Amino acid sequence: MSDWQPIETAPTGFRNEVLTYRGAGLMAVAVNIDGAWCVSDGCDIIGVTHWMPLPKPPQAAKDKAA
């Protein structure tokens, strides 16, 4: 897995889910849409400072999706 990267380098767009970090141990899977960080229940997560790619799913999960 990759190390945490500065938020300014994060990919954008609906299909680019990443793990985000906001300090104090707060992490969320989110996407950046037009400059707003969004999770499943809304946008504008405030204070996101770092990101990292999500890990690949387990092989069994990939097989079921196919």
N, C-alpha and C positions, 0 to 999 in steps of 0.2 A: 504494500500500500504506500501511497505517496505521503510526503510530509505536508503539514499545513502550509498554505501559500497565502500571500497578501490578497485581500478581497478585490483589489483593483485588477488582478489578473484572472478573475473568475470568468468562466464562459457565460454567455447570456442566451436566452431563448427558452421556450416552454419545454423542450426535450432535453435540456442540459441540467438534470438534477445533480446537486452536489451536497456534501455535508458542510454546513456552515457553523461557525463558532462566534458567540457574542460575549465571551468573558464569563467569569463566575461559573464555568462548567456548563453553560447553556449551549447545546448543539441542536441542530434541526436539519432535516433533509429539505432543501428549498431550491427554487429556481429564480433567476433574475429576469424579470420581464419589464422592459423599459425603465430600468434603474431601480425598481422596487423588488425587494426580496419577498417571495411568496411561498407559503406552506399550504397544506390542504384546506385550512380554514380561513385563509385570507392573506393579504399582502401587507407590505410596509413593516417587515421585521426591522427594528431599529438597532443600530449598534453592531452590525455584523462586521467583523474585522478580518476573518480568515476563512478559507475554504479548503476542501480536499475532495478528490474524486471519490465516488462511492465504490466499494469493492464489487467484484463480479459476483453474481449470484451463485449458489451452489449448483453443481452439475445436475442434480436431480430436479431442481426448479427449472433449469433451462430445458431439460427433456420434456417436462410437462407442458411448457409454453409452446413448444413446437407443434 
